[in-house]
Amino acid sequence: MSVVIDQQLLAQAIPTPVRELCESLHRAGFGVWCVGGAIRDAILRQLGAPQTEVIGDWDIASSATPEEVSGLFRRVVPSGIRHGTVTVILRNQSVEVTTLRGEQGYSDGRHPDNVVFVKDIVQDLARRDFTINAIAYDPIANELIDPFGGIDDLVSRCLRAVGDPRERFSEDGLRVLRAARFAATLDVDIEMSTRSAIRYSLDSYRKVSAERIRDEWVKALAAPLASRAFSIMLEEGLLEITAPELVSMHGCAQNRHHRYDVWKHTLCTVDGVSRKSLRLRLAALLHDVGKPVVRDVSPKTGDYTFHDHEIQGSGLADAMMRRLKFPNNLRDSVVALVRHHIVVCNASWTDSAVRRWINRVTQELLGDILELARADAAAKGFEVDAQVEALAELEQRVAFVLASNQAFTIGDLAVSGKELMEELGLAPGPTIGMLLRGLLDEVLEAPEHNERERLLDRARELLKSSVCSADSGSKSLQG
């Protein structure tokens, strides 16, 4: 080991419930080690890595069997007992405890066909994916176990498979995607033989469930430079399997207003929005997915055009997120952001136009729309001062309009559907919706009209007008 890790600091990083669990197992005569991402991240913190502000879940490896663990603690959940894992709940903290094990056969590309319990921690570490995840810490003996050089790889920022990378990747097809994700989240480079094994392992990757792929995407999108992960996914063939719609963006030339192709522009946009917002990162990834489908050439200028790519893109985004099993509410928000990501604003916009735009994009998505538009403009790769200035001016006008407490939705009107039914003697039905939409349209144009009595009078006029129109149409048909 070429670097000295302060093991006392590792001991201090372990949460109290986890340490108490380890001590209980040790007193019962069992070996116990902290393993996995928490130890890796605690070491990275000592090495000064900025991505490890929060250490993740603490996992425990032990020589105790699931039955023996269950006999020691009051609250135990058999979360993965088939593979030797139980979850101990201690002081409201959940800690996974997995029996030291070896694995044999992976016919489904994910789960071992056979699990064999072992007593040697090194044997257990040998089955893990990457050397940086194959480090164990004995909190009782205050001892680090690093048989595969994981700490040196952390120091050199290298992601290397444990043993033969093709064998590791064939065991679990998700590992190739984890490699791309770790490259971004841990700011590491994939070692050459490990990276070259990815394409040889795509058959195993094809067996991975949509839910597991989705979860890796979510983690990758939280990286400061999520573009690193998605670049690797494209280059190594993962996106061709998971999201071919994104692959078509690579090499799709833009018009003269862009320096990059659609894919490079998209990656710049992803990195340009907040990594704390999953829906923003997803919207940035998908905002131009419709461009390759609608690209055409202007007969006047000879330049590329992408008319209605936001409409086409919103449909593609919806289909892709359904395929990857994203939650419905998140999918709906991302689709709306893609649909409305083009913000063509200028000084000629009236206050009424601003209000109508807010109504169209909704107040809930307003901030994200503006942030996405700024990142989209910056990702063109050229000086875009005029567009950025226009967005800044629009943001100021939006803030002013919002502060005026004006009506932007039917729910903001000074009269409700129930009141319309009572005052106009109407039954529930489409007429009520028609009247409310008409009233909102007028209030968006003139906010001062949002007064109860004025709206009721106007509703009577609209109702009479619609009845007259219906009667006129009926007579025309009879004639």
N, C-alpha and C positions, 0 to 999 in steps of 0.2 A: 504494500500500500504506500503510495508516494505522498499522501497527505494524512495528517493526524486529525482524527475526528474527536472532539471533546465528548466523551461518553457520558460525562456528568450532565452536560446540557441535554443529551438525549433522554436521560433519566428524568430531568426536570420537565421535558416536553410531554411526558406521558400523563394523561388526565388521571385524577385520583381514583375514579371508579375502575379504570383499566388496570392501574397498579394494584388495587385491592383484589381484583379478579386474579391477576397473575400470582399474587402472594398466596391466595387461597389454593390455587392449583399446585403451587410449589409445596405448601404445607401438607397437601394430600399425597405427595410423593411423585408428582408428575412434572415432566419437563415442560417449559413454557417459554415462548418467544414472541416478540412483536415482529410482524412481518408486513410486507406489501407497501402500499403507497404512503402510509403515514411515516414509516421509517425513512423511506426515500425522501419525502418532503422535509422531514426534520433535518436530514443531512444536507439537503439543498439549502435550507435556511442558513445553516452554518457556513455554506460556501457562498452565501450572499446572493442567491437567486431571487429576483424580484417577484417571480410568479408564486412563491410559496408563503404568502402572507397568512393564509389559513391552512392548517394541516387538516387533512381529510379524516375519514373514519379509521379507527384503529382496529386492525385485525390481529387475532392471536392464533398461533399454531401451537399445538400441545400434543404430548404423547397420550393424553387421556382420550378415551373413546367418547362418542356422544352420550352413551349411557352413563359413563362415569362423570362427565361434566354435568349432566342433568341431575345426578344424585348429590352434587355439591351446592347447587344454587336453587333458590326458591322459584325464580321466574326464568324459565328457559323455553324458547320457541324452537321447534324442530324445522328451521328454515331451509335446510338443505341436508337433512340427515342421511339421505341416500348417498351423498358424497362426503359424509363425515363432518358436516357443518351444523352447528346449532347457534342460536343467538341468545346470549345471556343479557338480561336486562337488570342493570345494577345502578341504583340511584338515578333512575330515569334515563340512563345512557345505554344504548344497545351496542353490544360488542359481539362480533362473530368469532366463534372459536371453532377451528377446524383441526381435526386429528391429522397428525403427520401422515402423508400418504404418497403412494406412487400410483401412476395411472397407466392403463393398458388399453390400446385400441381406441380409435375415434371414428367409428363408421359414419356418424352423422355430422362430422366436421365441427362438433361443438362439445358434446359430452363424452367422457371416457366410457368405454364399454365395461370396464372393470376397474374398481378402486381397491387398492391393497394398502392397508394400514402398515406404516413402518415406524421405527423408533429413532431413526437418524434424521436430524434436521437438514443435513446436506442432501440426503435423498429427496426430501420434500422440496427443497429449493431448486433441485435439478429439473423439476417438472414445470417451472414457471416460465413466463414468456421472454422477458428481457433481463439482462444482468442487473440493471438498476432496480428491478423489482424482486431480485433474488438475494436480498440482504436481510438478515435477521438480527435481532437484538435481544439478548437475554437480560431482562431487567433485574433479575435476582443476582446473577453473577456479574452484572455490568459488563457484558461481553458482546462484541460485534462478531457476527459470522458472515463472511463475505467470500465464499469459495470460488466465485466466478468473476471477480474483479469489478463488481458493480460500482464500488466507490471510485475507482480510477476512471471508469467510464463517465460517472457523474462529473468528475473534475474536468475531463476532456470534452464534456458535452457530446457524448457519443451514445447512440442507441444501438445495442448489440443483442442479438438473440442469444439465449442460453443454449450452448451446444450447436447442433445443426439447425440453421434457420428454416430450411424446408420442412424438417420434421416438426419443429415447433409450430409452424404455420398450418401444417396439415392437421394437427391435433385440434386446433380451434380456428376456424376461418375468420373470426373477428380480429385476430391478432394483427393481420395486415392493416386493418383500419385503425387499430390502436397505435400502430407504428406511426401512421400519418398524424394521428391526433397528438401523440406525445411530442412529435417534432415541433408542433406549434405550441402546446401548452407548457412544455418543459424547455423549449428553446434548445433542442439537441439536433444533431445531424445523424441520419440513419447510416450506420456502418455499411460499407459497400456490399459485402456478401449478404448481409441481412436485407438490404434494399433489393438486390438482384433476385432474391428468393420470392419477392412479393408476386411477381407475374407468374411464377411457377405454381403459385398457391391459389389462383383465382377460382379453381373448381371448389375448393373448400369454402371460399368466401361466398360463393353463390348459395350455399346452404344456410347462411346466417339469416336469422329472422329480421323482418323490417323493424321491429321494436328495438333490437340490439343495435342496429345500424343508426336508427334515430337517436338513441341515447349517446352514441359516440359523436354524432354530428353536433348535438347540443353542447357537449363538452368541448369540442374543437372550436365551435363558434364563440366560446367564452375566452379564447386565447387572445392576447394583445394583437398578434398578427395571425388571425385565423386563416389568412390566405396561404400560409405555409402548408397547412393540412390539406386544403382543397387543391392546391397545386400538385401535391404528391398523389392525391386520389386520382386526379386527371392523368398525370404522367404514367402511373402504374396500372391503369385500366380499371380502377375501382368504380369510377363514376360511369363508365360505359355500362356497367352492370346495374348500378343503383339508380342513376339519374342521367340517362342518355340525353335528356333535354339540355343539360348543362354542357355536355361535351360539344354539342353543335355550336356553342358560343365561341369555342376556341377557334381562332383563325377566321372568324366572321368579321370582315373589315367594316369599320364605321365610316361615317362621312367626314368631311374635312374639319368638322368642329371637334373631332376627337383625335388624340395622339395614339391611343391604343385600340386593339381589337376589342370585341364585346367582352371576352373572357377576362382580359387584363383589366379593363375598365371596371368590370364587376368586382374583381378581387380588391381593387383599390377602394371601391365604394364600401365593401364589407369592412375593411380595416378602418375606414373613415367614420363609422358610426359607433356608438357606445357599445362596448362588449358586455355591459351590464344588462342590456336589453336583448333578450332572445328574439323577440318579434322583429326588432329593428335589424338585427344581424341576418335573420332569415329573409326579410323583405329586401335587404341590400343584395343578398345572394341571388334572389329570384327576380329582381325588379326589371331586368332586361331580357329575361328568358324568352320572351316572345319575338325579339328582334330577328333571329335567324329565319323565323317562319314568314314574316311579313316583308323582309327586305326587298326593295325594288330600286330601280334606277329612274331618276327624274329625267323626263325627255327634254326639259329645258336646260338643266345644268349638268347633266351626266353624273350627278352625285347620288350616293345611296340615300334612300328614304326608308323610314320605318313607321309608316302611318298605322295608328291603332295598335302599336305593339304592346301598350299597357293593357288593352282589352284582351288580346291574345295571351299575353303573359299571365294575367290574373287567372285565366282558365287553366293554363299549364301549371301554375303554382298550386292551385287547388288540387289538381289531380296528383301532383307529386307528393304533396303533404298528406293526402289521403292514403297514398301508397305506403308512406313511411309511418303511418299511424300516429300522426301528431294530433293533439287534443283539438276538438272542434272549435273551441273559442279562440285558441291561438291561430288555427288555420284561417278562420274568418277574418281575424285582424290582419294577418299577413297578406291575404288575398286583397283586402281593401287597400292596404298600403301600396301594393303593386299596381292596383287599378288606378290609384290617384297620385302616383309618384311624380308625374309631370306637373310642374307648377310654372306656368307661363304667366308671370305677373309683370306689370309695368305701371307707370305713373297714371295711365289713363283709366285704371280701375276706379270705379266709383265706390263709395261706402256700401252701396247696395250690392255691388259685385263682390266685395269682400265678405259681406254677410252671407250671400248665396254660396260662396266658396266654402265658408265655415260649415254651412248647413250640409253641403255635399260631402265633405271629408269627415265630418263630425268632430265635436270638441275633444272626444276621447283620443282620436288619432292625430289631432292637430300638431302637437309638438313633434311627434315622430315623423309626420309628413315633412315638416320644415327641416328637421335634422337630416332626413334621407335626401331631400332636395339639395341641401348644402353639400353633402358628401358626394352626391351624384355629379354636381357641378365641378367640384374640386378634382374628381377622378377622371375628368376629361384630359388632364395632363397639360393643359394650356392655361394661360392667364385668363381667368373668368371673372375679373373684378366687376364687370357690369352686371352679370347675373347674380353674383354674391351680394352686391349692393341692392339689387332689386328684391332679393329675398329678405335682406335685413330691413328694408323699408316696409315690405309686406308684414314682417313680424311685428314691427312697431304699430302698424295700423291694426293688426289683429288684436294686439294687446289693448289698444285704445277701445276698439269695438267691444271686446269682452268686458272691459271695465265699465262699460256703459249699461251693462245688465239688460241687453236687448234680447229679443226672441230669436232663436235659431232653429227650434224644433216645434212640432205640434204641442208637445208638453209644456212649452214656454208661453203658449197663448193664454190670454186673459179669460178665455172661455173654453170649457171642456166639451167633449162629445155628449156627455150626460146632460149638460145644460142646454145644448142645442136641441136634444130630443125633447126636453121638458118645455122649453120656450117656443119651439116651432111645431110641437105636436108630432114629432117624427118617431118612427120605430127604428130599432137597430138595423143597420144595413149599409150598403156601399155609399148611399147618399151622404151619410155622416162623414165618412172619410173624404169624400169629394169636397164637401164644404170646408172641412178643416184644412185640407191642402190648399184650397183657394184662399182661405183667410191667411194662412202662413205665407203664401206667395206675396200677398199684399203687404203684410207686416214686414217681410224681408225688404221690400222696396221702401216702405215708410214706417219705421218703428213706432212713431207717435200714434199710429192707428191701433196699437195694442191696448185697447180699452174695452171693457166688457160690453157696455151698451152699444158702442160703435160697432164692435164685431158682430153682435146679435143683429143689428140693423143690416149690416152688410151681408150676413148670412141669409137673411130674408130675401134680399135682392138677388143673391146668387141662386137661391132655391127657385125663386120666381122665374129667373132667366132660364134655368135649366128645364123647368116645366114647360115654358113657352117653346123652347127649342125642341123638346120632345114632341109637343103637340104639332108643331110645324112640320117636323119630319114625318109624323104619322099621316097628316093630311096629304103631304107630297106623295107618300107611297100609295094612298088610296086613289089619288088622282091619276 
